[in-house]
Amino acid sequence: MTLAEAMHGADFVQLNGVVFATEYLRVPDESTVPDDVVMELRLGNTELEFTRGELDDAAYIGEGTYRLKSGVLLRFLSSATIH
């Protein structure tokens, strides 16, 4: 699964084991450039931003986990819906 596919519809992002809520998520496409913010995350008062450049070349390492160039491990998570 590509990083773009994993990002689609994610409600939460796990960074190095800590789960953040997605405030803003834009799946990178041909119109985004490396400096575009494509992900904003929040956990309490902590807010993080990631640009396309930071997510480019993320390596899939298995079990839904990706390693960014910075070494950060991330997973995209979705809320379960019960009907």
Secondary structure, DSSP 8 states (H G I E B T S, - for coil): --HHHHHTT-SEEEETTEEEEEEEE----TT--TTSEEEEEEETTEEEEEEHHHHTT-EEEETTEEE-TTS-EEEEE------
